[in-house]
């Protein structure tokens, strides 16, 4: 896209933002464009139409999505490790959204945390199987014969059942026409809308149209993750991984953490770190701890990618008749991106239907939801920085492992470390709640005890021995 086109886009958005004299309430016949039908776009469309119907407001919703989630591999891929946390499962159920068995590839019973000093299996603190492993798209390459259904496709179906229309046209530009946002398409056609909800995520080419907007639309910071899909038989994956997500805390430079998630005939490897590259990926996959857990030389990789990951929030993810939801605007740090898509999508829909689509409406009723996620992420960065320090010391790794093992071996024990690790990796609790747990006197005293115990030489009669992975 040339500089003149970019300037036109920026100028158009400026006119939209500065237009203070228009009527910004949705009315019968109002048209809403949703760019992207991932979880954020589908949740937004679903709730907007459901709320509008409740107050007898007739609106039209067009969801622009060039991909089809009926196809495996890149044609239907949506860059996701694919875990829905227990807290989100409950929230969705309260909204009447119950995930069907055909969407959930594997119910997760526990998380197994692996370190070079040993491993520990951590069961759900509430002892219920409410973690869902799934595919955002319709699975990786060579998945055509697998009995799976796309999570994003399921949510998209919910939105269309409410009345949304899926549009396969490719958007090439955005301008202002008589105070309304106008979308331009590859075939030269244009269409104006009363509201545009941007739900493309940070990996979409469309998001580049927003890069040169005024300062308030400054994009979020990103880093790259790594996702690889391994294919075998369902029996073999179950034999190797069981019904657990396997998490790795290893002393590898630039490495944050990684997880291996069983999904029927497939296992998804997800890595997060700083400036991930092939060298770091190779180092991780060939680490002895990883190879003992998951022999990658006997299970072939059929699909891999390095998607961008949102690390922050846009300074102002809204304007007059424009709102950015999901990780186009703000999402949770590393974890529970689907939960953030749900929260921001519903908040934006509630604002549009009951308050209006002016920038001040979104600032008053939508931005608080985004801000709470962004504030929680600030605490999350401290938590992950602390985790990086602890996992890089063999003494603290041993103390963390020993503490979690003792809690799991004794059901009556308070699960201080177990709950912290569970919530860090599942995203089931906000970061502020995890941080508050680390300030509990019981957590601090047990951690100090296990740090001291780890300094003493082991004896044959030690009650708690390291469990070699």
C-alpha positions in Angstrom: 0.0 0.0 0.0 1.4 3.4 -1.0 2.1 6.4 1.2 -0.9 8.3 -0.3 -3.3 5.4 0.5 -1.9 5.2 4.1 -2.3 9.0 4.5 -5.9 8.7 3.2 -6.7 6.0 5.7 -5.2 8.1 8.6 -7.0 11.2 7.5 -10.3 9.3 7.2 -10.0 7.9 10.7 -9.1 11.4 12.0 -12.4 12.7 10.6 -14.3 9.8 12.1 -12.7 10.5 15.5 -13.2 14.2 15.4 -16.8 14.2 14.3 -18.6 15.3 17.4 -21.9 16.4 16.0 -23.2 13.1 14.6 -25.8 10.9 16.1 -23.9 7.9 17.5 -26.7 5.7 18.6 -27.5 2.4 16.7 -31.0 2.4 15.2 -33.1 0.1 13.2 -31.3 -0.7 10.0 -27.8 0.2 11.3 -25.0 -1.7 9.7 -22.1 -3.1 11.6 -18.9 -4.6 10.0 -16.8 -7.0 12.0 -13.4 -7.6 10.5 -12.3 -11.1 11.5 -14.3 -14.0 12.9 -12.0 -15.3 15.5 -13.3 -15.6 19.1 -13.3 -11.8 19.5 -15.3 -11.1 16.3 -17.7 -14.0 16.9 -18.3 -13.1 20.6 -18.9 -9.5 19.6 -21.3 -10.4 16.8 -23.2 -13.0 19.0 -23.7 -10.7 21.9 -24.5 -7.6 19.8 -27.2 -9.4 17.9 -28.6 -11.1 21.0 -28.8 -7.8 22.9 -30.2 -5.9 20.0 -32.9 -8.6 19.6 -33.8 -8.3 23.3 -34.7 -4.6 22.9 -36.3 -5.1 19.4 -33.4 -3.3 17.6 -33.0 -4.5 14.1 -29.4 -4.2 12.9 -27.3 -5.9 10.2 -23.9 -7.5 11.0 -21.4 -8.5 8.3 -18.5 -10.6 9.4 -15.5 -10.3 7.0 -13.5 -13.5 7.1 -11.6 -14.8 4.1 -10.7 -18.1 5.7 -12.9 -21.2 6.1 -12.6 -23.1 9.3 -13.8 -26.2 7.5 -10.3 -26.7 6.0 -7.2 -28.1 7.8 -3.8 -26.4 7.8 -3.1 -22.8 6.8 -6.4 -22.3 5.0 -8.3 -22.6 8.3 -5.5 -21.9 10.8 -5.9 -19.4 13.6 -2.5 -19.5 15.4 -3.4 -20.9 18.7 -2.2 -23.5 21.2 -5.8 -24.2 22.0 -6.6 -24.3 25.8 -9.8 -23.0 27.3 -9.4 -22.4 31.0 -11.8 -23.8 33.6 -12.8 -20.3 34.6 -13.8 -19.5 31.0 -15.6 -22.8 30.6 -17.8 -21.8 33.6 -18.3 -18.3 32.3 -19.4 -19.6 28.9 -21.7 -22.1 30.5 -23.3 -19.2 32.5 -24.0 -17.5 29.2 -25.6 -20.6 27.8 -22.6 -21.5 25.7 -21.7 -25.2 26.3 -18.8 -26.6 24.3 -19.9 -29.8 22.5 -17.8 -32.9 22.6 -16.9 -32.7 18.9 -15.1 -29.4 19.5 -13.1 -30.5 22.6 -10.2 -32.7 21.4 -9.2 -33.8 24.9 -10.4 -33.1 28.4 -7.3 -32.2 30.5 -7.1 -33.7 33.9 -3.8 -32.4 35.1 -0.7 -30.4 34.3 2.7 -32.1 34.5 5.5 -29.6 35.2 9.0 -30.8 34.0 12.3 -29.5 35.1 15.8 -30.9 35.0 15.6 -31.7 38.7 12.4 -33.7 38.3 8.7 -33.4 37.6 5.4 -33.1 39.4 1.8 -33.7 38.2 -0.6 -31.0 39.4 -4.3 -31.8 39.5 -7.0 -29.1 39.3 -7.4 -27.4 42.6 -11.1 -28.1 42.4 -10.6 -31.7 41.2 -12.9 -31.3 38.2 -12.1 -32.0 34.5 -12.8 -28.5 33.1 -9.8 -27.7 31.0 -10.6 -28.1 27.3 -7.9 -28.8 24.6 -9.2 -27.7 21.2 -8.3 -26.3 17.8 -9.1 -22.7 16.9 -9.1 -23.7 13.2 -10.0 -27.1 11.8 -6.7 -28.7 12.8 -3.2 -28.9 11.2 -2.1 -30.4 7.9 -3.0 -34.1 7.3 -5.8 -33.7 9.8 -8.6 -34.4 7.3 -9.5 -37.8 8.7 -9.5 -36.6 12.3 -12.9 -36.3 14.1 -12.4 -32.6 15.0 -14.3 -29.4 14.7 -13.0 -25.9 14.8 -13.7 -23.9 18.0 -13.6 -20.7 16.0 -16.0 -22.3 13.5 -18.3 -23.2 16.3 -18.4 -19.7 17.6 -18.9 -18.3 14.1 -21.9 -20.6 13.8 -23.3 -19.2 17.0 -23.0 -15.7 15.5 -24.7 -16.6 12.2 -27.5 -18.3 14.1 -28.2 -14.9 15.7 -28.3 -13.4 12.2 -24.8 -12.4 11.3 -23.7 -12.8 7.6 -20.3 -14.2 6.7 -18.7 -12.1 3.9 -15.7 -13.6 2.0 -14.6 -10.3 0.4 -11.0 -9.0 1.0 -10.8 -5.6 2.5 -8.1 -3.4 1.0 -8.8 0.0 2.5 -10.9 2.2 4.8 -12.1 5.8 4.3 -14.7 8.2 5.7 -17.8 8.9 3.7 -20.3 11.5 5.2 -19.1 10.8 8.7 -19.3 7.0 8.3 -16.5 4.5 7.9 -16.3 3.0 4.4 -14.7 -0.3 3.6 -13.0 -0.8 0.2 -12.7 -4.3 -1.4 -10.4 -5.9 -3.8 -13.0 -5.9 -6.6 -13.3 -2.1 -6.3 -16.6 -2.1 -4.5 -17.2 -0.1 -1.3 -19.7 -0.2 1.5 -20.4 2.2 4.4 -21.2 1.1 8.0 -22.4 2.7 11.2 -19.7 0.8 13.2 -16.6 -1.1 12.4 -15.3 -3.7 14.9 -11.7 -4.7 14.2 -11.1 -8.2 15.4 -8.3 -9.4 13.1 -5.6 -10.0 15.7 -2.0 -8.9 15.4 -1.2 -11.5 12.7 -3.5 -10.1 10.1 -2.4 -7.9 7.1 -5.5 -5.7 7.8 -3.9 -4.6 11.0 -1.3 -2.8 9.0 -4.0 -0.3 7.9 -4.0 1.0 11.4 -0.2 1.4 11.8 -0.1 5.0 10.5 -3.1 6.3 12.4 -2.8 9.2 14.9 -0.9 8.5 18.1 -3.9 7.3 20.0 -4.0 4.3 17.8 -0.4 3.2 18.6 -0.3 -0.6 18.1 0.6 -3.0 20.9 4.0 -4.5 21.4 4.5 -8.0 20.0 6.9 -10.9 20.1 6.9 -14.2 18.3 5.9 -17.6 19.6 6.3 -21.0 18.1 3.7 -23.7 17.4 4.3 -27.1 16.0 1.8 -29.9 15.4 2.9 -33.6 15.8 0.8 -36.4 14.3 0.4 -40.0 15.4 -2.4 -42.2 16.4 -4.8 -41.3 19.2 -3.6 -44.3 21.2 0.0 -43.4 20.9 -0.5 -39.8 21.9 -2.6 -41.0 24.9 0.2 -43.5 25.8 2.9 -40.8 25.7 1.1 -37.8 27.2 -1.9 -39.2 28.9 -4.6 -36.7 29.7 -2.2 -34.0 30.8 -0.7 -30.9 29.5 3.0 -31.1 29.9 4.8 -27.8 30.8 8.6 -27.3 30.7 10.5 -24.9 32.9 14.1 -25.2 31.7 17.3 -23.2 32.1 17.6 -22.2 28.5 18.6 -18.6 27.6 15.7 -16.6 26.0 13.3 -19.4 26.9 10.2 -18.5 29.0 8.2 -21.8 29.0 6.7 -24.4 26.7 3.8 -26.7 26.7 2.8 -29.9 24.9 -0.9 -30.3 24.6 -2.6 -33.6 23.6 -5.4 -33.3 21.0 -6.6 -36.7 19.8 -4.3 -37.8 17.0 -2.2 -34.7 17.4 0.0 -33.1 20.0 0.6 -29.3 19.9 3.9 -27.9 21.1 3.7 -24.2 22.1 6.9 -22.2 22.9 7.1 -18.7 24.4 10.3 -16.8 24.8 12.3 -13.8 23.8 13.1 -13.5 20.0 12.3 -17.1 19.3 14.3 -18.5 16.4 15.1 -22.0 14.9 18.2 -22.4 17.1 16.1 -21.9 20.3 13.4 -24.2 19.0 16.0 -26.9 18.2 17.6 -26.5 21.6 14.3 -27.0 23.3 13.1 -30.0 21.3 16.5 -31.7 21.8 16.7 -31.1 25.5 17.0 -34.4 27.4 14.0 -33.5 29.6 11.8 -32.9 26.5 13.0 -36.0 24.7 12.3 -38.3 27.6 8.8 -36.9 27.8 8.0 -36.6 24.1 10.3 -38.4 21.6 10.0 -36.1 18.6 12.1 -38.4 16.4 9.3 -41.0 16.5 6.4 -38.6 16.2 6.6 -36.5 13.0 5.9 -32.7 12.9 3.3 -32.0 10.2 2.7 -28.2 10.7 4.5 -25.3 12.3 4.3 -21.5 12.5 5.8 -18.6 14.4 2.8 -16.2 15.1 3.0 -12.8 16.6 1.9 -12.6 20.3 0.4 -9.4 21.7 2.4 -8.2 24.8 0.5 -5.1 25.6 -2.5 -2.9 24.8 -3.2 -0.1 22.3 -3.2 3.3 23.9 -6.7 3.9 22.6 -8.4 0.9 21.0 -11.5 2.9 19.9 -12.7 6.0 18.1 -16.0 7.3 16.8 -17.6 4.3 15.1 -14.4 2.2 15.4 -13.5 -0.3 18.1 -10.7 -2.8 18.3 -11.4 -6.0 20.2 -9.4 -9.1 21.1 -5.6 -8.9 20.6 -6.1 -6.2 18.0 -6.5 -4.0 21.1 -5.6 -5.8 24.3 -5.3 -9.4 25.5 -4.0 -11.3 28.5 -0.3 -11.8 28.6 0.7 -15.2 27.2 -2.4 -16.9 28.7 -6.2 -17.1 28.2 -6.4 -15.0 25.0 -9.8 -16.5 24.3 -11.0 -15.3 27.7 -9.8 -11.7 26.9 -11.6 -12.0 23.5 -14.8 -12.9 25.3 -14.5 -10.0 27.8 -13.6 -7.3 25.2 -16.1 -8.6 22.6 -19.0 -8.6 25.1 -18.0 -5.2 26.5 -17.8 -3.6 23.1 -21.2 -5.1 22.1 -22.8 -3.9 25.3 -21.5 -0.4 24.7 -22.6 -0.2 21.1 -26.2 -1.5 21.8 -27.0 0.3 25.1 -24.8 3.4 25.0 -23.6 4.3 21.5 -20.7 4.1 19.2 -19.0 7.4 19.9 -15.4 7.5 21.2 -16.7 8.8 24.5 -19.1 5.9 24.8 -16.3 3.4 24.3 -14.1 5.3 26.6 -16.6 5.2 29.4 -18.1 1.7 29.0 -15.5 -0.3 27.0 -12.1 1.0 28.0 -12.5 0.0 31.7 -12.6 -3.7 30.6 -9.4 -3.2 28.5 -7.7 -1.3 31.2 -8.3 -4.0 33.8 -6.7 -6.5 31.5 -3.8 -4.2 30.8 -3.3 -3.5 34.5 -3.4 -7.2 35.3 -0.8 -7.8 32.6 1.6 -5.4 34.3 1.5 -7.7 37.3 1.8 -10.7 35.0 5.1 -9.3 33.7 6.4 -9.1 37.2 5.3 -12.7 37.8 7.0 -14.0 34.7 10.1 -12.1 35.4 10.2 -13.6 38.9 9.6 -17.0 37.4 12.5 -16.5 35.0 14.8 -15.8 37.8 13.7 -18.8 39.8 13.8 -21.3 37.0 17.3 -20.2 36.1 18.6 -21.3 39.5 18.9 -25.0 40.3 18.3 -24.4 44.0 15.1 -22.5 43.4 13.9 -25.1 40.8 14.5 -27.8 43.4 12.6 -25.8 46.0 9.6 -25.2 43.7 9.5 -28.8 42.7 9.8 -30.1 46.3 7.1 -27.8 47.6 4.7 -28.8 44.8 5.4 -32.5 45.3 4.7 -32.3 49.0 1.4 -30.5 48.4 0.3 -33.1 45.8 1.3 -36.0 48.0 -0.6 -34.7 51.0 -4.3 -33.9 50.0 -4.8 -31.9 53.2 -1.9 -29.5 52.6 -2.6 -26.0 51.4 -1.7 -26.0 47.6 0.3 -22.8 47.7 2.8 -23.6 45.0 0.5 -26.0 43.1 -2.2 -23.4 42.8 0.4 -20.8 41.6 1.8 -23.1 38.9 -1.7 -24.3 37.9 -3.0 -20.7 37.4 0.2 -19.5 35.7 -0.1 -22.1 33.0 -3.9 -22.4 32.6 -4.8 -18.7 32.9 -7.6 -19.7 35.3 -7.0 -16.8 37.6 -5.9 -13.1 37.1 -2.3 -12.3 37.7 -3.1 -10.0 40.7 -4.7 -13.0 42.4 -1.7 -15.1 41.8 0.6 -12.3 43.1 -1.5 -12.0 46.2 -1.1 -15.7 46.8 2.7 -15.4 46.8 2.4 -12.8 49.7 0.5 -15.3 51.9 2.6 -16.1 55.0 2.1 -19.9 54.3 3.5 -19.6 50.8 6.5 -17.6 51.9 7.3 -19.8 54.9 7.0 -23.1 52.9 9.1 -21.7 50.1 11.9 -20.6 52.5 11.7 -24.1 54.2 12.1 -25.9 50.9 14.9 -23.6 49.8 16.7 -24.4 53.1 15.9 -28.1 52.7 17.3 -28.1 49.2 20.6 -26.9 50.4 21.2 -30.0 52.7 22.7 -33.1 51.1 20.1 -35.8 50.4 20.0 -39.0 52.5 18.6 -42.4 51.8 15.9 -41.8 54.4 14.7 -38.4 53.1 10.9 -38.3 53.1 10.8 -36.4 49.8 13.1 -37.5 47.1 13.6 -35.8 43.7 11.6 -37.6 41.1 13.8 -37.9 38.0 11.8 -37.0 34.9 
